[in-house]
Amino acid sequence: MLIAGLVFAAVAALIHVYIFYLESIAWTTPKAFATFGTDAESAETTKPLAFNQGFYNLFLAISVIVGVILVGVDQRAVGATLVLVGAGSMASAALVLVLSDATKLQAALKQGVLPAIGVVLLAIGLLV
């Protein structure tokens, strides 16, 4: 279970790196417009907010990746803590997203299911 939890969390981290790219680097491109349902005008208006939000996603991803590496080099307590906090924050942010706007359910599922599974599996793996 421990390894499965780390794998789910790591995949979630990679998704969050991609979200970082879309929000902080490619926010004013057609790909980001299609992904987030924006247009050129709203993207320009929200660009500073998206830039910040993208880095938030990147930092969560980095915490998970560093945690996975630390578990791999036998620093289990610190590594698992980083993975649980990072992936738990990803899952929690997805919950906040859908609670604040039910029309964002698909986006919340895309960003929140894998880290939530990772947290549950990692917790089980740590307990056994």
DSSP file (Angstrom, degrees, kcal/mol; ACC not computed):
  #  RESIDUE AA STRUCTURE BP1 BP2  ACC     N-H-->O    O-->H-N    N-H-->O    O-->H-N    TCO  KAPPA ALPHA  PHI   PSI    X-CA   Y-CA   Z-CA
    1    1 A M     >        0   0    0      0, 0.0     4,-2.8     0, 0.0   124,-0.2   0.000 360.0 360.0 360.0 -35.9    0.0    0.0    0.0
    2    2 A L  H  >  +     0   0    0    123,-0.2     4,-2.2     1,-0.2     5,-0.2   0.943 360.0  43.3 -58.7 -49.2    2.9    2.4    0.8
    3    3 A I  H  > S+     0   0    0      1,-0.2     4,-2.5     2,-0.2    -1,-0.2   0.910 113.2  52.0 -65.7 -41.6    4.3    2.2   -2.7
    4    4 A A  H  > S+     0   0    0      1,-0.2     4,-2.6     2,-0.2     5,-0.2   0.918 109.6  50.3 -60.8 -42.7    0.8    2.5   -4.3
    5    5 A G  H  X S+     0   0    0     -4,-2.8     4,-2.3   116,-0.2    -1,-0.2   0.904 110.9  49.0 -61.1 -41.8    0.1    5.6   -2.2
    6    6 A L  H  X S+     0   0    0     -4,-2.2     4,-2.4    -5,-0.2    -1,-0.2   0.884 110.8  50.8 -65.8 -38.1    3.4    7.1   -3.3
    7    7 A V  H  X S+     0   0    0     -4,-2.5     4,-2.5     2,-0.2     5,-0.2   0.943 111.3  46.8 -65.9 -47.4    2.7    6.3   -7.0
    8    8 A F  H  X S+     0   0    0     -4,-2.6     4,-2.2     1,-0.2    -2,-0.2   0.922 114.5  47.8 -59.8 -43.5   -0.8    7.9   -6.8
    9    9 A A  H  X S+     0   0    0     -4,-2.3     4,-2.1    -5,-0.2    -1,-0.2   0.893 110.9  51.2 -64.8 -39.5    0.7   11.0   -5.1
   10   10 A A  H  X S+     0   0    0     -4,-2.4     4,-2.1     2,-0.2    -2,-0.2   0.898 109.8  48.9 -65.9 -40.6    3.5   11.3   -7.6
   11   11 A V  H  X S+     0   0    0     -4,-2.5     4,-2.1     2,-0.2    -1,-0.2   0.911 110.2  52.0 -64.8 -40.6    1.1   11.1  -10.5
   12   12 A A  H  X S+     0   0    0     -4,-2.2     4,-2.1    -5,-0.2    -2,-0.2   0.897 107.4  53.3 -60.3 -39.4   -1.0   13.8   -8.8
   13   13 A A  H  X S+     0   0    0     -4,-2.1     4,-1.8     2,-0.2    -2,-0.2   0.909 106.9  51.2 -62.2 -41.9    2.2   15.9   -8.5
   14   14 A L  H  X S+     0   0    0     -4,-2.1     4,-1.9     1,-0.2    -1,-0.2   0.893 108.5  51.6 -63.2 -39.3    2.9   15.6  -12.2
   15   15 A I  H  X S+     0   0    0     -4,-2.1     4,-2.3     1,-0.2    -1,-0.2   0.905 109.3  50.8 -61.7 -40.4   -0.7   16.8  -12.9
   16   16 A H  H  X S+     0   0    0     -4,-2.1     4,-2.2     2,-0.2    -2,-0.2   0.801 105.5  55.2 -70.8 -28.2   -0.1   19.8  -10.7
   17   17 A V  H  X S+     0   0    0     -4,-1.8     4,-2.2     2,-0.2    -1,-0.2   0.909 109.1  48.4 -66.1 -40.9    3.2   20.6  -12.5
   18   18 A Y  H  X S+     0   0    0     -4,-1.9     4,-2.5     2,-0.2    -2,-0.2   0.903 109.6  51.5 -64.2 -41.1    1.1   20.6  -15.7
   19   19 A I  H  X S+     0   0    0     -4,-2.3     4,-2.8     2,-0.2     5,-0.3   0.908 107.5  53.9 -61.6 -40.8   -1.5   22.9  -14.0
   20   20 A F  H  X>S+     0   0    0     -4,-2.2     4,-3.3     2,-0.2     5,-0.6   0.943 108.0  50.2 -55.2 -48.4    1.4   25.2  -13.0
   21   21 A Y  I  X>S+     0   0    0     -4,-2.2     5,-2.6     1,-0.2     4,-1.8   0.935 112.9  45.5 -57.2 -48.2    2.5   25.3  -16.6
   22   22 A L  I  <5S+     0   0    0     -4,-2.5    -1,-0.2     3,-0.2     7,-0.2   0.910 120.9  37.9 -63.5 -41.7   -1.0   26.2  -17.8
   23   23 A E  I  <5S+     0   0    0     -4,-2.8    -2,-0.2    -5,-0.2    -1,-0.2   0.883 127.8  28.7 -80.3 -38.8   -1.6   28.8  -15.1
   24   24 A S  I  <5S+     0   0    0     -4,-3.3    -3,-0.2    -5,-0.3    -2,-0.2   0.721 134.9  19.6 -99.1 -22.6    1.8   30.5  -14.8
   25   25 A I  I  <<S+     0   0    0     -4,-1.8     3,-0.3    -5,-0.6    -3,-0.2   0.773 131.5  30.5-114.1 -43.8    3.3   30.1  -18.3
   26   26 A A  S > <S+     0   0    0     -5,-2.6     3,-1.8    -6,-0.2     6,-0.6   0.095  75.1 123.5-109.7  22.3    0.6   29.4  -20.8
   27   27 A W  T 3  S+     0   0    0      1,-0.3    -1,-0.2    -6,-0.2    -4,-0.1   0.803  76.6  47.3 -57.0 -33.7   -2.4   31.3  -19.3
   28   28 A T  T 3  S+     0   0    0     -3,-0.3    -1,-0.3     4,-0.1    -2,-0.1   0.013  94.3 100.8-100.7  29.1   -3.0   33.5  -22.3
   29   29 A T  S <> S-     0   0    0     -3,-1.8     4,-2.4    -7,-0.2     3,-0.3  -0.763  84.3-112.0-110.2 158.8   -2.9   30.6  -24.8
   30   30 A P  H  > S+     0   0    0      0, 0.0     4,-2.6     0, 0.0     5,-0.2   0.841 116.4  59.3 -56.0 -34.2   -5.8   28.8  -26.6
   31   31 A K  H  > S+     0   0    0      2,-0.2     4,-2.2     1,-0.2     5,-0.1   0.930 108.9  42.9 -61.4 -45.3   -4.8   25.6  -24.6
   32   32 A A  H  > S+     0   0    0     -6,-0.6     4,-2.9    -3,-0.3     6,-0.4   0.891 111.7  55.1 -67.7 -38.8   -5.4   27.4  -21.3
   33   33 A F  H  X>S+     0   0    0     -4,-2.4     4,-1.6     1,-0.2     5,-1.1   0.941 112.0  44.0 -57.1 -46.9   -8.6   29.0  -22.6
   34   34 A A  H  <5S+     0   0    0     -4,-2.6    -1,-0.2     1,-0.2    -2,-0.2   0.887 116.0  47.2 -66.6 -39.4  -10.0   25.6  -23.5
   35   35 A T  H  <5S+     0   0    0     -4,-2.2    -2,-0.2    -5,-0.2    -1,-0.2   0.912 125.1  27.8 -69.4 -43.3   -8.9   24.0  -20.2
   36   36 A F  H  <5S-     0   0    0     -4,-2.9    -2,-0.2    -5,-0.1    -1,-0.2   0.428 103.9-117.6-103.7  -0.2  -10.2   26.7  -17.9
   37   37 A G  T  <5 +     0   0    0     -4,-1.6    -3,-0.2    -5,-0.3     2,-0.2   0.845  69.5 131.4  69.2  33.5  -13.0   28.1  -20.0
   38   38 A T      < -     0   0    0     -5,-1.1     2,-0.3    -6,-0.4    -1,-0.2  -0.472  43.6-145.5-106.5-179.2  -11.5   31.5  -20.3
   39   39 A D     >  -     0   0    0     -2,-0.2     4,-2.7    -3,-0.1     5,-0.2  -0.835  38.3 -87.7-137.5 177.6  -11.0   33.9  -23.2
   40   40 A A  H  > S+     0   0    0     -2,-0.3     4,-2.0     1,-0.2     5,-0.2   0.889 123.3  48.2 -58.1 -42.9   -8.3   36.4  -24.1
   41   41 A E  H  > S+     0   0    0      2,-0.2     4,-1.8     1,-0.2    -1,-0.2   0.949 115.6  41.5 -67.0 -48.9   -9.9   39.3  -22.3
   42   42 A S  H  > S+     0   0    0      1,-0.2     4,-2.3     2,-0.2    -1,-0.2   0.855 112.2  57.3 -68.5 -32.1  -10.6   37.5  -19.0
   43   43 A A  H  X S+     0   0    0     -4,-2.7     4,-0.8     1,-0.2    -1,-0.2   0.911 106.3  48.6 -63.9 -41.7   -7.2   35.8  -19.2
   44   44 A E  H  < S+     0   0    0     -4,-2.0     3,-0.5    -5,-0.2    -1,-0.2   0.906 112.8  48.8 -63.4 -40.5   -5.5   39.2  -19.3
   45   45 A T  H  < S+     0   0    0     -4,-1.8    -2,-0.2     1,-0.2    -1,-0.2   0.883 120.1  35.9 -66.0 -38.9   -7.5   40.4  -16.3
   46   46 A T  H  X S+     0   0    0     -4,-2.3     4,-2.7     1,-0.2     3,-0.3   0.363  84.5 108.1 -98.5   5.0   -6.8   37.3  -14.2
   47   47 A K  H  X S+     0   0    0     -4,-0.8     4,-2.6    -3,-0.5     5,-0.2   0.883  78.9  48.9 -54.1 -46.8   -3.2   36.7  -15.4
   48   48 A P  H  > S+     0   0    0      0, 0.0     4,-1.9     0, 0.0    -1,-0.2   0.895 113.6  47.5 -62.5 -37.2   -1.6   37.9  -12.0
   49   49 A L  H  > S+     0   0    0     -3,-0.3     4,-2.7    -4,-0.2    -2,-0.2   0.921 113.2  47.5 -67.9 -43.2   -4.0   35.7  -10.0
   50   50 A A  H  X S+     0   0    0     -4,-2.7     4,-2.8     2,-0.2     5,-0.2   0.896 108.6  55.6 -64.7 -39.7   -3.4   32.6  -12.3
   51   51 A F  H  X S+     0   0    0     -4,-2.6     4,-1.6    -5,-0.3    -1,-0.2   0.933 111.8  43.3 -56.9 -47.7    0.4   33.2  -12.1
   52   52 A N  H  X S+     0   0    0     -4,-1.9     4,-1.9     1,-0.2    -2,-0.2   0.925 113.3  51.0 -64.1 -46.5    0.2   33.0   -8.3
   53   53 A Q  H  X S+     0   0    0     -4,-2.7     4,-2.1     1,-0.2    -2,-0.2   0.873 106.0  56.6 -61.1 -38.1   -2.1   30.1   -8.3
   54   54 A G  H  X S+     0   0    0     -4,-2.8     4,-2.2     1,-0.2    -1,-0.2   0.914 106.4  48.7 -60.6 -43.1    0.2   28.2  -10.7
   55   55 A F  H  X S+     0   0    0     -4,-1.6     4,-2.8     2,-0.2    -1,-0.2   0.867 105.9  57.7 -67.5 -34.4    3.1   28.5   -8.3
   56   56 A Y  H  X S+     0   0    0     -4,-1.9     4,-1.9     2,-0.2    -1,-0.2   0.942 108.9  46.4 -56.2 -47.3    0.9   27.3   -5.5
   57   57 A N  H  X S+     0   0    0     -4,-2.1     4,-2.2     1,-0.2    -2,-0.2   0.891 111.6  51.6 -63.2 -40.0    0.3   24.1   -7.5
   58   58 A L  H  X S+     0   0    0     -4,-2.2     4,-2.7     1,-0.2    -2,-0.2   0.920 108.1  50.8 -63.0 -44.2    4.0   23.8   -8.3
   59   59 A F  H  X S+     0   0    0     -4,-2.8     4,-2.1     1,-0.2    -1,-0.2   0.878 109.8  50.1 -64.8 -37.3    5.0   24.1   -4.6
   60   60 A L  H  X S+     0   0    0     -4,-1.9     4,-2.0    -5,-0.2    -1,-0.2   0.927 111.5  49.4 -63.6 -43.4    2.5   21.4   -3.7
   61   61 A A  H  X S+     0   0    0     -4,-2.2     4,-2.7     1,-0.2    -2,-0.2   0.915 109.5  51.4 -61.5 -43.3    3.9   19.2   -6.4
   62   62 A I  H  X S+     0   0    0     -4,-2.7     4,-2.9     1,-0.2     5,-0.3   0.903 107.4  52.8 -62.1 -41.2    7.5   19.8   -5.2
   63   63 A S  H  X S+     0   0    0     -4,-2.1     4,-2.1     1,-0.2    -1,-0.2   0.909 111.9  46.0 -62.4 -40.0    6.6   18.9   -1.7
   64   64 A V  H  X S+     0   0    0     -4,-2.0     4,-2.7     2,-0.2    -2,-0.2   0.936 113.7  48.0 -67.0 -46.0    5.1   15.6   -2.9
   65   65 A I  H  X S+     0   0    0     -4,-2.7     4,-2.3     2,-0.2    -2,-0.2   0.923 113.4  47.0 -62.7 -44.6    8.1   14.8   -5.1
   66   66 A V  H  X S+     0   0    0     -4,-2.9     4,-2.7     1,-0.2    -1,-0.2   0.909 112.2  52.0 -62.8 -40.7   10.6   15.6   -2.4
   67   67 A G  H  X S+     0   0    0     -4,-2.1     4,-2.5    -5,-0.3    -2,-0.2   0.918 108.4  49.7 -61.7 -43.8    8.6   13.5    0.0
   68   68 A V  H  X S+     0   0    0     -4,-2.7     4,-2.1     1,-0.2    -1,-0.2   0.924 112.1  48.8 -60.7 -44.4    8.5   10.5   -2.4
   69   69 A I  H  X S+     0   0    0     -4,-2.3     4,-1.3     1,-0.2    -2,-0.2   0.923 110.3  50.9 -61.6 -44.2   12.3   10.8   -2.8
   70   70 A L  H  <>S+     0   0    0     -4,-2.7     5,-3.0     1,-0.2     3,-0.4   0.896 108.7  50.4 -63.7 -39.9   12.8   11.0    0.9
   71   71 A V  H ><5S+     0   0    0     -4,-2.5     3,-1.5     1,-0.2    -1,-0.2   0.915 108.6  55.1 -60.9 -40.1   10.7    7.9    1.5
   72   72 A G  H 3<5S+     0   0    0     -4,-2.1    -1,-0.2     1,-0.3    -2,-0.2   0.757 107.0  48.9 -64.9 -25.9   12.8    6.2   -1.1
   73   73 A V  T 3<5S-     0   0    0     -4,-1.3    -1,-0.3    -3,-0.4    -2,-0.2   0.054 126.5 -97.9-104.2  25.4   16.1    7.0    0.7
   74   74 A D  T < 5S+     0   0    0     -3,-1.5     2,-0.4     1,-0.1    -3,-0.2   0.741  89.8 123.2  70.6  27.0   14.8    5.7    4.0
   75   75 A Q     >< +     0   0    0     -5,-3.0     4,-2.8     1,-0.2     5,-0.3  -0.532  32.6 159.1-106.7  61.6   13.7    9.0    5.5
   76   76 A R  H  >  +     0   0    0     -2,-0.4     4,-2.9    -5,-0.2     5,-0.3   0.851  61.1  49.4 -60.1 -45.3   10.2    7.6    5.9
   77   77 A A  H  > S+     0   0    0      2,-0.2     4,-1.9     1,-0.2    -1,-0.2   0.950 118.0  38.3 -64.4 -49.8    8.8    9.9    8.6
   78   78 A V  H  > S+     0   0    0      2,-0.2     4,-2.3     1,-0.2    -2,-0.2   0.929 119.4  48.3 -67.1 -44.7    9.8   13.2    6.9
   79   79 A G  H  X S+     0   0    0     -4,-2.8     4,-2.4     1,-0.2    -2,-0.2   0.929 112.1  47.6 -62.1 -47.1    9.0   12.0    3.4
   80   80 A A  H  X S+     0   0    0     -4,-2.9     4,-2.9    -5,-0.3     5,-0.2   0.880 110.0  54.2 -63.3 -37.3    5.6   10.6    4.3
   81   81 A T  H  X S+     0   0    0     -4,-1.9     4,-2.6    -5,-0.3     5,-0.2   0.936 109.4  47.0 -61.7 -45.8    4.8   13.8    6.1
   82   82 A L  H  X S+     0   0    0     -4,-2.3     4,-2.8     2,-0.2     5,-0.3   0.918 114.0  47.5 -62.5 -42.9    5.6   15.9    3.0
   83   83 A V  H  X S+     0   0    0     -4,-2.4     4,-2.9     2,-0.2     5,-0.5   0.934 113.2  47.9 -64.4 -45.3    3.6   13.6    0.8
   84   84 A L  H  X S+     0   0    0     -4,-2.9     4,-1.8     1,-0.2    -2,-0.2   0.907 115.7  43.7 -63.7 -41.8    0.6   13.6    3.1
   85   85 A V  H  X S+     0   0    0     -4,-2.6     4,-2.0    -5,-0.2    -2,-0.2   0.937 118.7  43.4 -69.1 -45.8    0.6   17.4    3.5
   86   86 A G  H  X S+     0   0    0     -4,-2.8     4,-2.0    -5,-0.2    -2,-0.2   0.963 121.2  38.1 -65.0 -52.7    1.2   18.1   -0.2
   87   87 A A  H  X S+     0   0    0     -4,-2.9     4,-2.5    -5,-0.3     5,-0.2   0.868 115.6  54.3 -68.6 -36.1   -1.3   15.5   -1.6
   88   88 A G  H  X S+     0   0    0     -4,-1.8     4,-2.4    -5,-0.5    -1,-0.2   0.885 108.3  49.6 -63.4 -38.1   -3.7   16.2    1.2
   89   89 A S  H  X S+     0   0    0     -4,-2.0     4,-2.7     2,-0.2    -2,-0.2   0.890 109.5  51.9 -66.9 -39.4   -3.6   19.9    0.3
   90   90 A M  H  X S+     0   0    0     -4,-2.0     4,-1.9     2,-0.2    -2,-0.2   0.949 113.1  44.1 -60.2 -48.6   -4.3   19.0   -3.4
   91   91 A A  H  X S+     0   0    0     -4,-2.5     4,-1.9     1,-0.2    -2,-0.2   0.897 114.2  50.1 -64.4 -40.6   -7.3   16.9   -2.4
   92   92 A S  H  X S+     0   0    0     -4,-2.4     4,-2.5     1,-0.2    -1,-0.2   0.893 108.1  52.5 -65.7 -40.0   -8.6   19.6    0.0
   93   93 A A  H  X S+     0   0    0     -4,-2.7     4,-2.4     1,-0.2    -1,-0.2   0.878 107.7  52.6 -63.4 -37.0   -8.2   22.3   -2.6
   94   94 A A  H  X S+     0   0    0     -4,-1.9     4,-2.1     2,-0.2    -1,-0.2   0.898 108.7  50.2 -64.7 -39.7  -10.3   20.2   -5.0
   95   95 A L  H  X S+     0   0    0     -4,-1.9     4,-2.3     2,-0.2    -2,-0.2   0.923 110.2  49.4 -63.3 -44.3  -13.0   19.9   -2.4
   96   96 A V  H  X S+     0   0    0     -4,-2.5     4,-2.1     1,-0.2    -2,-0.2   0.905 108.5  55.3 -60.6 -41.2  -13.0   23.6   -1.8
   97   97 A L  H  X S+     0   0    0     -4,-2.4     4,-1.5     1,-0.2     7,-0.2   0.942 111.8  40.9 -58.2 -49.7  -13.2   24.2   -5.6
   98   98 A V  H  < S+     0   0    0     -4,-2.1    -1,-0.2     1,-0.2    -2,-0.2   0.842 114.3  52.5 -72.3 -31.8  -16.4   22.0   -5.9
   99   99 A L  H  < S+     0   0    0     -4,-2.3     3,-0.2    -5,-0.2    -1,-0.2   0.824 112.3  46.0 -70.9 -29.7  -17.9   23.4   -2.8
  100  100 A S  H  < S+     0   0    0     -4,-2.1     2,-0.2     1,-0.3    -2,-0.2   0.746 133.2  12.2 -83.2 -23.3  -17.4   26.9   -4.0
  101  101 A D    ><  -     0   0    0     -4,-1.5     3,-2.4    -5,-0.2    -1,-0.3  -0.731  61.0-163.0-157.5 100.0  -18.8   26.2   -7.5
  102  102 A A  G >  S+     0   0    0      1,-0.3     3,-1.2    -3,-0.2    -4,-0.1   0.715  89.1  69.8 -60.6 -21.6  -20.6   23.0   -8.3
  103  103 A T  G 3  S+     0   0    0      1,-0.3     3,-0.4     2,-0.1    -1,-0.3   0.626  89.4  65.7 -71.2  -9.8  -20.1   23.5  -12.0
  104  104 A K  G <>  +     0   0    0     -3,-2.4     4,-2.7    -7,-0.2    -1,-0.3   0.140  64.8 114.9 -95.7  18.8  -16.3   22.9  -11.4
  105  105 A L  H <> S+     0   0    0     -3,-1.2     4,-2.6     1,-0.2     5,-0.2   0.911  74.2  50.8 -57.3 -45.8  -16.9   19.2  -10.4
  106  106 A Q  H  > S+     0   0    0     -3,-0.4     4,-2.3     1,-0.2    -1,-0.2   0.932 112.7  46.0 -59.3 -46.0  -15.0   17.8  -13.4
  107  107 A A  H  > S+     0   0    0      1,-0.2     4,-2.1     2,-0.2    -1,-0.2   0.907 112.1  51.7 -62.8 -41.6  -12.0   20.0  -12.7
  108  108 A A  H  X S+     0   0    0     -4,-2.7     4,-1.7     1,-0.2     5,-0.3   0.895 110.1  48.7 -63.6 -39.5  -12.1   19.2   -9.0
  109  109 A L  H  X S+     0   0    0     -4,-2.6     4,-2.0    -5,-0.2     5,-0.4   0.914 109.8  52.2 -66.1 -41.8  -12.2   15.5   -9.8
  110  110 A K  H  < S+     0   0    0     -4,-2.3     4,-0.3     1,-0.2    -2,-0.2   0.871 120.3  33.3 -62.2 -37.1   -9.3   15.8  -12.2
  111  111 A Q  H  < S+     0   0    0     -4,-2.1    -1,-0.2    -5,-0.2    -2,-0.2   0.628 126.5  37.7 -95.4 -12.2   -7.1   17.6   -9.6
  112  112 A G  H  X S+     0   0    0     -4,-1.7     4,-1.8    -5,-0.2    -3,-0.2   0.719  95.7  68.6-114.8 -22.7   -8.4   15.9   -6.4
  113  113 A V  H  X S+     0   0    0     -4,-2.0     4,-2.6    -5,-0.3     5,-0.2   0.951 100.4  47.9 -68.6 -48.7   -9.1   12.2   -6.9
  114  114 A L  H  > S+     0   0    0     -5,-0.4     4,-2.6    -4,-0.3    -1,-0.2   0.928 113.9  45.6 -61.4 -46.1   -5.5   10.9   -7.4
  115  115 A P  H  > S+     0   0    0      0, 0.0     4,-2.6     0, 0.0    -1,-0.2   0.893 112.2  52.8 -64.9 -34.3   -4.0   12.8   -4.4
  116  116 A A  H  X S+     0   0    0     -4,-1.8     4,-2.3     2,-0.2    -2,-0.2   0.930 110.9  46.2 -63.8 -43.9   -6.9   11.6   -2.2
  117  117 A I  H  X S+     0   0    0     -4,-2.6     4,-2.8     1,-0.2     5,-0.3   0.919 111.7  53.0 -62.1 -42.5   -6.3    8.0   -3.2
  118  118 A G  H  X S+     0   0    0     -4,-2.6     4,-2.7    -5,-0.2     5,-0.2   0.911 108.7  49.0 -58.7 -43.9   -2.6    8.6   -2.6
  119  119 A V  H  X S+     0   0    0     -4,-2.6     4,-2.6     2,-0.2    -1,-0.2   0.937 113.3  46.3 -62.1 -47.5   -3.3    9.9    0.9
  120  120 A V  H  X S+     0   0    0     -4,-2.3     4,-2.4     2,-0.2    -2,-0.2   0.944 116.0  44.3 -62.6 -48.4   -5.6    7.0    1.8
  121  121 A L  H  X S+     0   0    0     -4,-2.8     4,-2.8     1,-0.2  -116,-0.2   0.899 114.1  49.8 -64.8 -40.2   -3.2    4.3    0.5
  122  122 A L  H  X S+     0   0    0     -4,-2.7     4,-2.2    -5,-0.3    -1,-0.2   0.922 110.5  50.3 -64.4 -43.2   -0.2    6.0    2.0
  123  123 A A  H  X S+     0   0    0     -4,-2.6     4,-1.5    -5,-0.2    -2,-0.2   0.923 112.4  46.7 -61.1 -44.1   -1.9    6.2    5.4
  124  124 A I  H  X S+     0   0    0     -4,-2.4     4,-1.5     1,-0.2     3,-0.3   0.934 111.9  51.9 -62.1 -45.1   -2.9    2.5    5.2
  125  125 A G  H  < S+     0   0    0     -4,-2.8  -123,-0.2     1,-0.2    -2,-0.2   0.841 109.1  49.9 -60.8 -34.3    0.7    1.6    4.2
  126  126 A L  H  < S+     0   0    0     -4,-2.2    -1,-0.2     1,-0.2    -2,-0.2   0.796 110.4  50.5 -74.1 -28.3    2.1    3.5    7.1
  127  127 A L  H  <        0   0    0     -4,-1.5    -2,-0.2    -3,-0.3    -1,-0.2   0.721 360.0 360.0 -83.5 -21.7   -0.2    1.8    9.6
  128  128 A V     <        0   0    0     -4,-1.5    -1,-0.2    -5,-0.1    -2,-0.2   0.463 360.0 360.0 -94.3 360.0    0.5   -1.8    8.4
